[in-house]
C-alpha cells in the first residue's frame, strides 16, 4: 500500500504535520494522565479530607474500628526511609560510577556495569523476601545490638538507636531501599561522568592534578546538575516503593523516635489495607493517603528543580 | 488501586500456574456452564480444590478470585459475580438490603503461635484475657506472674514479648479480635473488633505467611495464624482456655466441636461468629467462611449451578477439606443449610 508517486511532495508535508500531531499528542497525554490521576485521587479522598480537615495530615490516629484516620505516621515513615536510603545510596552510587569511569581497569568496567544493570532488573518483591529472610535476621543478630550498645547511650542521637533488636523496622527498610536505588543513581551517574570531555581532564592532569583533584574539581562540578537529577530519580523511586518496604518495615502505625522500631509507609499502608477497607471513610482515607504521596513526590520534584536552578546560577556566576 | 490490580494479577498468575491440566478440562467442558465467585482468601485453597473436583464430576467450571472478603461482598452486591465469600458474616438487615442469602461452608481455626527458645508446642497455656492483655501491652514479659500462674513448672524467660499481628485487613484478624472482645472487656472498649484494628505496638506481617515468618524470626514473639500454617510450618502453638474452662489444643476435632456446639439454630441467616463456643472440647477461636448468593438471581441457571456446586462441596468435599487442614461442617449444620437454601433462594 505505498502512496502513488505524484502525491509524494505534499504527502511529505502531511507526514510532517502528522508526526507533529502524534508527538504533541503523546506529550499532552502525559499531562492528561497525570492531571487525571491527581484529580481522581483528590476526589476519592475528599470524604477523608472533609471529615478530618488538616488534622488528617497531623494526626497519628489510625483506627479503622472507630473510624479515626490520620496520615502523620505513614508520611513520616515514607520520608524517613527514603531519606536514609538516599544517605546510604548516594555516596555508594557516586563511588561506583567514578570507579567505573575513571579508575577501574578497562576489562573490569563491562562486568561491573552489567552487574549494576542486573541489580536494577531484580523485582522489588525479591528484595523484600531477601530483606525479610536474610537481611532482617542479620540486622537483629549483629547490627542492631551493636548500634544500641555503641550509640544508644549517646545524647541527641541516642534515642534513634534504642529498643529491642527485632531486625524489622525503619533502618532495615531504609538499607534495603538504599540497595534498590543504587543501580538507578549509578547508571545515570556513570553515563554523565563518561560525558565529561576528556580534554578537561587531560588539562587538569597537565596542570599536575591528582586523581582526587580531577574528581572533585573537574568531574563532579561539571556533572553537578545531572547528578542531582539522578539523586532525585532515586528518591522518587524510594518514595513510592511498596513491596520491599512492606516486607521489612513492620507495618505498625507507631510513631517512635527509634530507627530500629517498626513503622509504616504510605505505599505499604495502601497495599496492606485497600482490599479489606470496607467502610467509605476507610477507603477514602487510603485514597487520600495516595493523594498525599502524590503531593509529597511532587514537592520533592519541585525541590529538585529549584536546586538545579540555583546550582546552575551559582555555577554560572563562578565562571 | 495498584494493590488491587496487583492482587488480581497475582491471583491470575496463580490460577495460570496451577491450571495447566485444568485448562485442558476447561476446553473439554467448553460450552458447559461457568460460575464465578470472588472474596475471602482464607477459603481459596479449599474452594479451588473443590472447583477442580466438581469440574471433573459435572463439567461446570468454577472461577474463584481471592480478592479479599470486602471485595467479594461488593462484587456480589454489584452482581458482577455469581457468589461472594466473606469471613465476616453480614447481618440480616445488610443481607436483606441487597437481597442476599448467606451460609457457612467450611470451618478453620486461628491459633496463637509463639517463639520461645526450648518451649515445645502445646505446652504453654493461655487464657483469652491474658492473650488480650499481651496484645494490649499490659503483660510485657513472658515471666509475668499471671502467665507463670497458668503454667506452673514451665520455665519461661524474663524477656519482653514481641506481638505480631496482621498488617493487611483480614478475616483472621476479625475472628481473633472478635474472640478477644468476647473475653476481655478492656479489649472490647479498647481496640475492639474488626478486620484491622488500632494495635498497641508490635509488628505487622502481611498475610498469614508474613505473620508466620515474623514469629519464626523474632525470639520471644507471639502471633496468630490460621491452623494450616501451624501445621505446614511446624510452629509452636499455645493452648487456649475455652468457655468451659478447659485448655484445648487446636485440632480438627476441637474446631468441629466448636462448630457443633455453636448455636446455629438461633442465628438468623447464619450470622454467627463461632468464637468462644460453649462445648467442653470446643476450640475458642474457630472461624468460618460464609458464601453470599442472590435470593432472586437475574441468571437463574447460573445461580442453580452455584447452589449445586456448594451442595456437592458440603456433601462430598469433606475429604478435600481435611487434606487442606480445614474442618468440614457437621452433618446437622449441612442439613440446616440445605433447608435454608431451599427456603430462601428462588
HADDOCK unambig.tbl for C-alpha pairs under 7 A between the chains (distance, minus, plus):
assign (segid A and resid 62 and name CA) (segid B and resid 198 and name CA) 6.15 0.50 0.50
assign (segid A and resid 63 and name CA) (segid B and resid 197 and name CA) 5.80 0.50 0.50
assign (segid A and resid 63 and name CA) (segid B and resid 198 and name CA) 4.62 0.50 0.50
assign (segid A and resid 64 and name CA) (segid B and resid 196 and name CA) 6.23 0.50 0.50
assign (segid A and resid 64 and name CA) (segid B and resid 197 and name CA) 5.76 0.50 0.50
assign (segid A and resid 64 and name CA) (segid B and resid 198 and name CA) 6.94 0.50 0.50
assign (segid A and resid 65 and name CA) (segid B and resid 192 and name CA) 6.69 0.50 0.50
assign (segid A and resid 65 and name CA) (segid B and resid 193 and name CA) 6.76 0.50 0.50
assign (segid A and resid 65 and name CA) (segid B and resid 194 and name CA) 5.88 0.50 0.50
assign (segid A and resid 65 and name CA) (segid B and resid 197 and name CA) 5.76 0.50 0.50
assign (segid A and resid 137 and name CA) (segid B and resid 217 and name CA) 6.75 0.50 0.50
assign (segid A and resid 166 and name CA) (segid B and resid 218 and name CA) 6.10 0.50 0.50
assign (segid A and resid 250 and name CA) (segid B and resid 203 and name CA) 4.81 0.50 0.50
assign (segid A and resid 250 and name CA) (segid B and resid 204 and name CA) 5.18 0.50 0.50
assign (segid A and resid 250 and name CA) (segid B and resid 205 and name CA) 6.70 0.50 0.50
assign (segid A and resid 251 and name CA) (segid B and resid 167 and name CA) 5.78 0.50 0.50
assign (segid A and resid 251 and name CA) (segid B and resid 203 and name CA) 6.30 0.50 0.50
assign (segid A and resid 251 and name CA) (segid B and resid 204 and name CA) 4.85 0.50 0.50
assign (segid A and resid 251 and name CA) (segid B and resid 205 and name CA) 6.99 0.50 0.50
assign (segid A and resid 252 and name CA) (segid B and resid 202 and name CA) 6.83 0.50 0.50
assign (segid A and resid 252 and name CA) (segid B and resid 203 and name CA) 5.47 0.50 0.50
assign (segid A and resid 252 and name CA) (segid B and resid 204 and name CA) 5.61 0.50 0.50
assign (segid A and resid 254 and name CA) (segid B and resid 201 and name CA) 6.57 0.50 0.50
assign (segid A and resid 262 and name CA) (segid B and resid 203 and name CA) 6.15 0.50 0.50
assign (segid A and resid 271 and name CA) (segid B and resid 3 and name CA) 4.82 0.50 0.50
assign (segid A and resid 272 and name CA) (segid B and resid 167 and name CA) 6.05 0.50 0.50
assign (segid A and resid 272 and name CA) (segid B and resid 168 and name CA) 4.20 0.50 0.50
assign (segid A and resid 272 and name CA) (segid B and resid 169 and name CA) 6.88 0.50 0.50
assign (segid A and resid 272 and name CA) (segid B and resid 206 and name CA) 6.83 0.50 0.50
assign (segid A and resid 273 and name CA) (segid B and resid 168 and name CA) 4.87 0.50 0.50
assign (segid A and resid 273 and name CA) (segid B and resid 169 and name CA) 5.22 0.50 0.50
assign (segid A and resid 275 and name CA) (segid B and resid 4 and name CA) 6.43 0.50 0.50
assign (segid A and resid 275 and name CA) (segid B and resid 67 and name CA) 6.89 0.50 0.50
assign (segid A and resid 275 and name CA) (segid B and resid 68 and name CA) 5.87 0.50 0.50
assign (segid A and resid 275 and name CA) (segid B and resid 70 and name CA) 6.50 0.50 0.50
assign (segid A and resid 275 and name CA) (segid B and resid 71 and name CA) 6.39 0.50 0.50
assign (segid A and resid 276 and name CA) (segid B and resid 68 and name CA) 6.17 0.50 0.50
assign (segid A and resid 276 and name CA) (segid B and resid 69 and name CA) 6.56 0.50 0.50
assign (segid A and resid 276 and name CA) (segid B and resid 70 and name CA) 4.84 0.50 0.50
assign (segid A and resid 276 and name CA) (segid B and resid 71 and name CA) 6.97 0.50 0.50
assign (segid A and resid 276 and name CA) (segid B and resid 169 and name CA) 4.97 0.50 0.50
assign (segid A and resid 276 and name CA) (segid B and resid 170 and name CA) 6.62 0.50 0.50
assign (segid A and resid 277 and name CA) (segid B and resid 70 and name CA) 6.76 0.50 0.50
assign (segid A and resid 277 and name CA) (segid B and resid 169 and name CA) 6.98 0.50 0.50
assign (segid A and resid 278 and name CA) (segid B and resid 70 and name CA) 5.58 0.50 0.50
